[in-house]
């Protein structure tokens, strides 16, 4: 799906019933560094390819809320829920995107999130 700046969907991240706008969103299908589908660390399943999502949040009050959401040394992580409204074939459809947070990079004004999409639901 190619969307220009004016036609791009708006994304919202929800944590603890608070909404944070997500900008500069990109979604790609990329290889994962495993030789075969596997359960990684006994925590989550990884296939050989995954849809990865990146986005930026300009509200740094979200940073402390992301601590328990990050994959890695933390085995008790939670999924992030991101919502958007898509226009497909003349119909509006709300989509919930559930992701695992794999990396974040904080700047003085924003935080960029790297995520793996684990499921989609239409609402």
MMTF fields as JSON, N, C-alpha, C and O atoms, coordinates in Angstrom:
{
  "mmtfVersion": "1.0.0",
  "mmtfProducer": "UNKNOWN",
  "numBonds": 491,
  "numAtoms": 492,
  "numGroups": 123,
  "numChains": 1,
  "numModels": 1,
  "chainsPerModel": [1],
  "groupsPerChain": [123],
  "chainIdList": ["A"],
  "bondAtomList": [4, 2, 8, 6, 12, 10, 16, 14, 20, 18, 24, 22, 28, 26, 32, 30, 36, 34, 40, 38, 44, 42, 48, 46, 52, 50, 56, 54, 60, 58, 64, 62, 68, 66, 72, 70, 76, 74, 80, 78, 84, 82, 88, 86, 92, 90, 96, 94, 100, 98, 104, 102, 108, 106, 112, 110, 116, 114, 120, 118, 124, 122, 128, 126, 132, 130, 136, 134, 140, 138, 144, 142, 148, 146, 152, 150, 156, 154, 160, 158, 164, 162, 168, 166, 172, 170, 176, 174, 180, 178, 184, 182, 188, 186, 192, 190, 196, 194, 200, 198, 204, 202, 208, 206, 212, 210, 216, 214, 220, 218, 224, 222, 228, 226, 232, 230, 236, 234, 240, 238, 244, 242, 248, 246, 252, 250, 256, 254, 260, 258, 264, 262, 268, 266, 272, 270, 276, 274, 280, 278, 284, 282, 288, 286, 292, 290, 296, 294, 300, 298, 304, 302, 308, 306, 312, 310, 316, 314, 320, 318, 324, 322, 328, 326, 332, 330, 336, 334, 340, 338, 344, 342, 348, 346, 352, 350, 356, 354, 360, 358, 364, 362, 368, 366, 372, 370, 376, 374, 380, 378, 384, 382, 388, 386, 392, 390, 396, 394, 400, 398, 404, 402, 408, 406, 412, 410, 416, 414, 420, 418, 424, 422, 428, 426, 432, 430, 436, 434, 440, 438, 444, 442, 448, 446, 452, 450, 456, 454, 460, 458, 464, 462, 468, 466, 472, 470, 476, 474, 480, 478, 484, 482, 488, 486],
  "bondOrderList": [1, 1, 1, 1, 1, 1, 1, 1, 1, 1, 1, 1, 1, 1, 1, 1, 1, 1, 1, 1, 1, 1, 1, 1, 1, 1, 1, 1, 1, 1, 1, 1, 1, 1, 1, 1, 1, 1, 1, 1, 1, 1, 1, 1, 1, 1, 1, 1, 1, 1, 1, 1, 1, 1, 1, 1, 1, 1, 1, 1, 1, 1, 1, 1, 1, 1, 1, 1, 1, 1, 1, 1, 1, 1, 1, 1, 1, 1, 1, 1, 1, 1, 1, 1, 1, 1, 1, 1, 1, 1, 1, 1, 1, 1, 1, 1, 1, 1, 1, 1, 1, 1, 1, 1, 1, 1, 1, 1, 1, 1, 1, 1, 1, 1, 1, 1, 1, 1, 1, 1, 1, 1],
  "groupList": [{"groupName": "UNK", "atomNameList": ["N", "CA", "C", "O"], "elementList": ["N", "C", "C", "O"], "formalChargeList": [0, 0, 0, 0], "bondAtomList": [1, 0, 2, 1, 3, 2], "bondOrderList": [1, 1, 2], "singleLetterCode": "X", "chemCompType": "L-PEPTIDE LINKING"}],
  "groupTypeList": [0, 0, 0, 0, 0, 0, 0, 0, 0, 0, 0, 0, 0, 0, 0, 0, 0, 0, 0, 0, 0, 0, 0, 0, 0, 0, 0, 0, 0, 0, 0, 0, 0, 0, 0, 0, 0, 0, 0, 0, 0, 0, 0, 0, 0, 0, 0, 0, 0, 0, 0, 0, 0, 0, 0, 0, 0, 0, 0, 0, 0, 0, 0, 0, 0, 0, 0, 0, 0, 0, 0, 0, 0, 0, 0, 0, 0, 0, 0, 0, 0, 0, 0, 0, 0, 0, 0, 0, 0, 0, 0, 0, 0, 0, 0, 0, 0, 0, 0, 0, 0, 0, 0, 0, 0, 0, 0, 0, 0, 0, 0, 0, 0, 0, 0, 0, 0, 0, 0, 0, 0, 0, 0],
  "groupIdList": [1, 2, 3, 4, 5, 6, 7, 8, 9, 10, 11, 12, 13, 14, 15, 16, 17, 18, 19, 20, 21, 22, 23, 24, 25, 26, 27, 28, 29, 30, 31, 32, 33, 34, 35, 36, 37, 38, 39, 40, 41, 42, 43, 44, 45, 46, 47, 48, 49, 50, 51, 52, 53, 54, 55, 56, 57, 58, 59, 60, 61, 62, 63, 64, 65, 66, 67, 68, 69, 70, 71, 72, 73, 74, 75, 76, 77, 78, 79, 80, 81, 82, 83, 84, 85, 86, 87, 88, 89, 90, 91, 92, 93, 94, 95, 96, 97, 98, 99, 100, 101, 102, 103, 104, 105, 106, 107, 108, 109, 110, 111, 112, 113, 114, 115, 116, 117, 118, 119, 120, 121, 122, 123],
  "secStructList": [7, 7, 7, 7, 6, 6, 6, 7, 7, 7, 3, 3, 3, 3, 3, 6, 6, 3, 3, 3, 3, 3, 3, 3, 3, 3, 3, 3, 3, 3, 3, 7, 1, 7, 1, 1, 7, 3, 3, 3, 6, 6, 6, 3, 3, 3, 7, 1, 3, 3, 3, 3, 3, 3, 3, 3, 3, 7, 7, 4, 4, 4, 4, 4, 4, 4, 4, 4, 4, 5, 7, 1, 1, 7, 1, 1, 7, 7, 7, 3, 3, 3, 3, 3, 3, 3, 3, 3, 6, 6, 3, 3, 3, 3, 3, 3, 3, 3, 3, 3, 3, 3, 3, 3, 3, 3, 7, 1, 1, 7, 3, 3, 3, 3, 3, 3, 3, 3, 3, 3, 3, 3, 7],
  "xCoordList": [0.847, 0.0, 0.896, 1.645, 0.832, 1.607, 0.699, -0.328, 1.081, 0.306, 1.228, 2.36, 0.736, 1.56, 1.341, 0.526, 2.063, 2.003, 0.57, 0.163, -0.198, -1.557, -2.53, -3.509, -2.279, -3.206, -2.784, -3.428, -1.723, -1.245, -2.202, -2.755, -2.396, -3.27, -2.629, -1.408, -3.46, -3.003, -2.926, -3.816, -1.87, -1.656, -1.673, -1.188, -2.24, -2.289, -1.808, -2.277, -0.875, -0.413, -1.199, -1.355, -1.701, -2.449, -1.683, -1.378, -1.372, -0.753, -1.463, -1.58, -1.932, -2.63, -3.759, -3.91, -4.551, -5.709, -5.348, -6.206, -4.089, -3.656, -3.222, -2.577, -3.582, -3.284, -2.106, -2.04, -1.179, -0.016, 0.038, 0.076, 0.043, 0.152, 1.506, 2.543, 1.475, 2.693, 2.858, 1.94, 4.034, 4.296, 5.432, 6.062, 5.68, 6.771, 6.742, 7.771, 5.562, 5.38, 5.811, 5.469, 6.566, 6.897, 6.659, 6.92, 6.156, 5.909, 6.581, 6.329, 7.453, 8.18, 8.121, 7.932, 8.284, 8.395, 9.877, 10.457, 10.491, 11.936, 12.298, 11.522, 13.498, 13.966, 14.345, 14.791, 14.165, 14.548, 15.792, 15.864, 16.768, 18.002, 17.851, 18.518, 16.978, 16.857, 16.869, 16.469, 17.326, 17.403, 16.086, 15.849, 15.233, 13.941, 12.989, 13.441, 11.682, 10.746, 11.091, 11.371, 11.072, 11.526, 10.834, 10.289, 10.86, 10.426, 11.679, 12.589, 11.733, 12.938, 12.942, 12.089, 13.922, 14.079, 12.91, 12.757, 12.073, 10.901, 9.844, 8.897, 10.006, 9.138, 8.165, 6.975, 8.654, 7.767, 8.224, 9.38, 7.306, 7.567, 8.1, 7.609, 9.095, 9.635, 9.691, 10.225, 9.147, 9.237, 10.492, 11.235, 10.732, 11.919, 11.737, 12.725, 10.499, 10.204, 9.164, 8.357, 9.181, 8.194, 7.898, 8.731, 6.708, 6.379, 6.892, 6.522, 7.752, 8.336, 7.733, 7.444, 7.554, 6.951, 7.859, 8.373, 8.055, 8.802, 7.917, 7.115, 8.064, 7.315, 7.928, 8.705, 7.57, 8.137, 7.024, 5.942, 7.301, 6.374, 7.067, 8.193, 6.388, 6.981, 6.667, 7.123, 5.912, 5.562, 6.416, 6.147, 7.44, 8.378, 7.807, 8.484, 6.589, 5.975, 5.68, 5.388, 5.751, 5.52, 6.726, 6.57, 7.909, 9.143, 9.08, 9.397, 8.688, 8.659, 7.65, 7.803, 6.624, 5.605, 6.082, 5.492, 7.141, 7.639, 8.589, 8.899, 9.056, 10.063, 9.652, 10.46, 8.433, 7.985, 7.471, 7.021, 7.536, 7.05, 8.173, 7.901, 9.425, 10.57, 10.956, 11.046, 11.186, 11.744, 13.217, 13.816, 13.786, 15.212, 15.421, 14.904, 16.178, 16.411, 15.122, 15.044, 14.124, 12.852, 11.984, 11.564, 11.707, 10.89, 9.399, 8.573, 9.048, 7.633, 7.324, 7.275, 7.119, 6.844, 5.388, 4.722, 4.905, 3.526, 3.471, 4.399, 2.393, 2.189, 1.791, 1.143, 2.183, 1.732, 0.559, 0.584, -0.474, -1.622, -1.582, -1.553, -1.581, -1.59, -2.829, -3.103, -3.571, -4.776, -4.614, -3.844, -5.364, -5.397, -6.719, -7.399, -7.068, -8.262, -7.787, -7.105, -8.149, -7.766, -8.98, -10.091, -8.747, -9.767, -9.419, -8.439, -10.224, -9.989, -11.24, -12.31, -11.102, -12.215, -13.432, -14.564, -13.198, -14.284, -14.895, -15.884, -14.337, -14.858, -13.82, -12.621, -14.295, -13.413, -13.368, -14.397, -12.15, -11.983, -10.971, -9.837, -11.404, -10.472, -9.658, -10.204, -8.357, -7.441, -6.675, -6.176, -6.583, -5.719, -4.499, -4.622, -3.325, -2.056, -1.403, -1.136, -1.148, -0.494, 0.961, 1.249, 1.877, 3.3, 4.09, 3.634, 5.295, 6.291, 7.35, 7.831, 7.709, 8.735, 10.107, 10.436, 10.909, 12.235, 13.367, 14.454, 13.126, 14.174, 13.541, 12.479, 14.212, 13.78, 15.014, 16.023, 14.927, 16.01, 15.409, 14.525, 15.899, 15.361, 16.263, 17.487, 15.625, 16.314, 15.771, 14.845, 16.313, 15.777, 14.297, 13.627, 13.776, 12.399, 11.445, 10.235, 11.968, 11.092, 11.722, 12.868, 10.933, 11.443, 10.988, 9.812, 11.939, 11.615, 11.509, 12.405, 10.405, 10.14, 10.316, 9.862, 10.982, 11.075, 10.298, 10.524, 9.386, 8.473, 8.315, 8.576, 7.885, 7.483, 5.982, 5.478, 5.265, 3.812, 3.498, 3.983, 2.679, 2.326, 0.905, 0.62, 0.006, -1.341, -2.06, -1.719, -3.062, -3.935, -5.372, -5.745, -6.168, -7.592, -8.365, -7.988, -9.454, -10.338, -11.424, -11.917, -11.776, -12.746, -14.03, -14.984],
  "yCoordList": [-1.16, 0.0, 1.227, 1.443, 2.022, 3.257, 4.423, 4.633, 5.17, 6.332, 7.533, 7.441, 8.667, 9.871, 10.556, 10.107, 11.636, 12.338, 12.759, 12.659, 13.231, 13.695, 12.55, 12.717, 11.375, 10.262, 9.222, 8.179, 9.481, 8.491, 8.351, 9.34, 7.119, 6.94, 7.518, 7.648, 7.857, 8.336, 7.138, 6.287, 7.075, 5.961, 6.475, 7.572, 5.672, 5.998, 4.794, 3.677, 5.018, 3.991, 4.138, 5.247, 3.014, 3.034, 2.278, 1.096, 2.977, 2.355, 2.898, 4.111, 2.001, 2.39, 3.382, 4.37, 3.117, 3.94, 5.364, 6.246, 5.601, 6.906, 6.721, 5.731, 7.683, 7.621, 8.542, 9.679, 8.026, 8.789, 8.735, 7.642, 9.89, 9.868, 9.297, 9.616, 8.447, 7.862, 8.433, 8.364, 8.997, 9.609, 8.874, 7.985, 9.253, 8.697, 7.163, 6.518, 6.595, 5.143, 4.478, 4.931, 3.395, 2.547, 1.094, 0.698, 0.308, -1.12, -1.864, -1.583, -2.83, -3.602, -5.081, -5.449, -5.92, -7.365, -7.703, -7.566, -8.142, -8.328, -9.703, -10.327, -10.18, -11.451, -11.305, -10.244, -12.373, -12.449, -13.342, -14.33, -13.025, -13.82, -15.181, -15.448, -16.036, -17.426, -18.313, -17.876, -19.554, -20.469, -21.184, -21.639, -21.279, -21.938, -21.338, -20.745, -21.483, -20.982, -21.561, -22.754, -20.728, -21.153, -20.372, -19.293, -20.924, -20.19, -19.585, -20.312, -18.268, -17.574, -17.413, -16.739, -18.047, -17.949, -18.514, -18.217, -19.327, -19.868, -18.821, -19.071, -17.631, -16.506, -16.189, -15.999, -16.129, -15.81, -16.558, -16.971, -16.732, -17.472, -16.525, -15.403, -16.958, -16.165, -17.006, -18.114, -16.485, -17.124, -16.593, -15.805, -17.016, -16.564, -15.164, -14.485, -14.721, -13.364, -12.773, -13.5, -11.452, -10.792, -9.402, -8.79, -8.922, -7.537, -6.678, -6.868, -5.731, -4.837, -3.448, -3.009, -2.779, -1.446, -0.501, -0.844, 0.693, 1.737, 2.966, 3.229, 3.705, 4.939, 5.802, 5.331, 7.072, 8.043, 8.649, 8.953, 8.82, 9.477, 10.721, 10.652, 11.856, 13.122, 13.472, 14.505, 12.65, 12.869, 11.94, 10.74, 12.482, 11.654, 11.145, 10.394, 11.526, 10.971, 9.486, 8.804, 8.971, 7.551, 6.695, 5.493, 7.276, 6.506, 5.585, 4.404, 6.058, 5.133, 3.993, 2.937, 4.202, 3.174, 2.06, 0.98, 2.317, 1.341, 0.327, -0.685, 0.573, -0.278, -1.733, -2.6, -2.03, -3.42, -3.981, -5.126, -3.187, -3.636, -4.141, -4.763, -3.889, -4.196, -5.662, -6.244, -6.265, -7.61, -7.546, -6.471, -8.668, -8.706, -9.362, -10.452, -8.71, -9.333, -9.461, -10.287, -8.659, -8.693, -9.806, -9.697, -10.872, -11.966, -11.718, -12.407, -10.761, -10.443, -9.136, -8.073, -9.231, -8.048, -8.067, -9.1, -6.92, -6.835, -6.352, -5.704, -6.664, -6.178, -4.714, -4.25, -4.0, -2.626, -2.66, -3.403, -1.851, -1.766, -0.413, 0.64, -0.477, 0.721, 0.642, -0.396, 1.73, 1.734, 2.701, 3.659, 2.422, 3.31, 3.12, 2.109, 4.082, 4.024, 3.969, 4.88, 2.897, 2.742, 2.905, 2.507, 3.498, 3.597, 2.57, 2.732, 1.505, 0.458, 0.222, -0.057, 0.335, 0.111, 0.945, 0.465, 2.191, 3.096, 2.881, 3.533, 1.986, 1.716, 2.098, 1.905, 2.643, 2.941, 1.731, 1.128, 1.383, 0.231, 0.559, 0.944, 0.398, 0.558, -0.722, -1.825, -0.559, -1.693, -1.533, -0.45, -2.614, -2.649, -3.477, -4.615, -2.903, -3.561, -3.883, -2.981, -5.157, -5.569, -5.893, -6.654, -5.31, -5.444, -5.817, -5.628, -6.355, -6.5, -5.439, -5.289, -4.713, -3.676, -4.338, -5.032, -4.13, -4.747, -3.767, -4.174, -2.474, -1.482, -0.099, 0.153, 0.788, 2.183, 3.069, 2.714, 4.223, 5.198, 6.54, 7.068, 7.076, 8.332, 9.491, 9.413, 10.568, 11.833, 12.853, 12.537, 14.058, 15.051, 15.381, 15.836, 15.152, 15.554, 14.411, 14.623, 13.203, 12.106, 10.763, 10.683, 9.712, 8.352, 7.577, 7.601, 6.888, 6.071, 4.626, 4.098, 3.986, 2.607, 1.68, 1.98, 0.551, -0.519, -1.702, -2.113, -2.245, -3.269, -4.377, -4.182, -5.541, -6.637, -6.801, -6.905, -6.823, -6.984, -8.445, -9.341, -8.68, -10.055, -10.416, -11.589, -9.429, -9.722, -8.424, -7.341, -8.576, -7.466, -7.866, -9.03, -6.903, -7.137, -5.965, -4.812, -6.254, -5.181, -4.994, -5.954, -3.745, -3.425, -2.934, -2.608],
  "zCoordList": [0.0, 0.0, 0.0, 0.953, -1.037, -1.105, -0.767, -1.412, 0.241, 0.652, 0.699, 1.174, 0.202, 0.285, 1.625, 2.431, 1.862, 3.15, 3.499, 4.656, 2.501, 2.77, 3.005, 3.732, 2.397, 2.506, 3.526, 3.643, 4.262, 5.223, 6.39, 6.872, 6.845, 8.009, 9.271, 9.359, 10.227, 11.533, 12.47, 12.474, 13.255, 14.179, 15.608, 15.887, 16.523, 17.949, 18.745, 18.529, 19.665, 20.585, 21.873, 22.384, 22.41, 23.665, 24.735, 24.577, 25.837, 27.012, 28.241, 28.414, 29.089, 30.33, 30.059, 30.779, 29.019, 28.654, 28.249, 28.272, 27.877, 27.38, 25.93, 25.586, 25.085, 23.661, 23.33, 23.795, 22.516, 22.07, 20.549, 19.983, 19.864, 18.4, 17.965, 18.545, 16.933, 16.37, 14.96, 14.143, 14.685, 13.382, 12.68, 13.254, 11.442, 10.637, 10.658, 10.859, 10.45, 10.54, 9.236, 8.143, 9.378, 8.231, 8.638, 9.774, 7.679, 7.894, 6.757, 5.585, 7.11, 6.109, 6.458, 7.617, 5.453, 5.667, 5.544, 4.467, 6.638, 6.688, 7.21, 7.933, 6.837, 7.394, 8.863, 9.299, 9.611, 11.019, 11.084, 10.354, 11.932, 11.947, 12.636, 13.636, 12.105, 12.56, 11.318, 10.239, 11.465, 10.326, 10.041, 8.923, 11.058, 10.897, 11.928, 12.907, 11.725, 12.737, 14.106, 14.224, 15.129, 16.447, 17.552, 17.318, 18.753, 19.934, 20.546, 20.945, 20.622, 21.053, 22.564, 23.141, 23.186, 24.631, 25.404, 26.589, 24.76, 25.427, 25.707, 26.452, 25.103, 25.424, 24.298, 24.546, 23.067, 21.954, 20.716, 20.623, 19.757, 18.531, 17.471, 17.342, 16.711, 15.617, 14.355, 14.362, 13.287, 11.986, 11.288, 11.873, 10.047, 9.331, 8.757, 8.478, 8.576, 8.121, 9.053, 9.631, 9.201, 10.053, 9.504, 8.835, 9.798, 9.483, 10.63, 11.789, 10.277, 11.271, 11.094, 9.981, 12.211, 12.205, 12.971, 14.036, 12.424, 13.114, 13.199, 12.303, 14.264, 14.416, 15.493, 16.324, 15.468, 16.399, 17.246, 16.744, 18.534, 19.459, 19.996, 20.489, 19.896, 20.326, 21.776, 22.267, 22.46, 23.869, 24.725, 24.795, 25.373, 26.136, 27.454, 28.156, 27.81, 29.019, 28.849, 29.831, 27.621, 27.36, 27.76, 27.975, 27.865, 28.075, 29.296, 29.155, 30.491, 31.633, 31.47, 32.084, 30.647, 30.438, 29.513, 29.484, 28.763, 27.805, 28.427, 27.798, 29.644, 30.278, 30.313, 29.982, 30.699, 30.806, 29.493, 29.438, 28.439, 27.134, 26.239, 25.212, 26.6, 25.738, 25.803, 26.884, 24.621, 24.553, 24.929, 24.925, 25.245, 25.56, 26.898, 27.145, 27.775, 29.077, 29.893, 30.804, 29.575, 30.288, 29.691, 28.539, 30.449, 29.923, 30.127, 29.528, 30.952, 31.172, 30.459, 31.076, 29.158, 28.359, 27.934, 27.999, 27.502, 27.042, 25.612, 25.128, 24.942, 23.585, 23.614, 24.552, 22.583, 22.389, 21.414, 20.433, 21.686, 20.78, 20.081, 20.717, 18.756, 17.928, 17.049, 16.447, 16.974, 16.15, 14.987, 15.05, 13.92, 12.77, 12.041, 12.219, 11.236, 10.396, 8.955, 8.487, 8.247, 6.85, 5.949, 6.297, 4.786, 3.743, 2.681, 1.954, 2.586, 1.601, 0.778, 1.32, -0.531, -1.449, -1.076, -1.137, -0.691, -0.35, 1.019, 1.353, 1.823, 3.161, 4.202, 4.003, 5.318, 6.447, 7.368, 7.675, 7.809, 8.668, 9.762, 9.479, 11.034, 12.141, 12.284, 12.273, 12.416, 12.567, 13.872, 14.178, 14.637, 15.814, 15.451, 14.999, 15.65, 15.353, 16.691, 17.486, 16.942, 18.18, 17.866, 16.942, 18.642, 18.356, 19.605, 20.732, 19.371, 20.418, 20.17, 19.047, 21.201, 21.109, 21.145, 22.108, 20.104, 20.043, 20.307, 20.717, 20.076, 20.289, 20.376, 19.806, 21.099, 21.123, 21.17, 21.78, 20.523, 20.511, 20.915, 20.24, 22.018, 22.535, 22.135, 22.234, 21.68, 21.411, 22.404, 23.151, 22.435, 23.375, 23.163, 24.09, 21.935, 21.629, 21.324, 21.243, 21.153, 20.735, 21.081, 21.523, 20.864, 20.987, 19.755, 19.393, 19.115, 17.948, 18.386, 19.045, 18.014, 18.406, 17.211, 16.107, 17.442, 16.46, 17.025, 18.163, 16.23, 16.718, 15.692, 14.505, 16.161, 15.29, 15.447, 16.565, 14.327, 14.356, 14.645, 13.954, 15.674, 16.029, 15.599, 15.355, 15.503, 14.996, 14.636, 15.113, 13.78, 13.369, 13.661, 13.515, 14.072, 14.271, 13.708, 13.915, 12.991, 12.547, 13.6, 14.192, 13.812, 14.876, 14.238, 14.944]
}
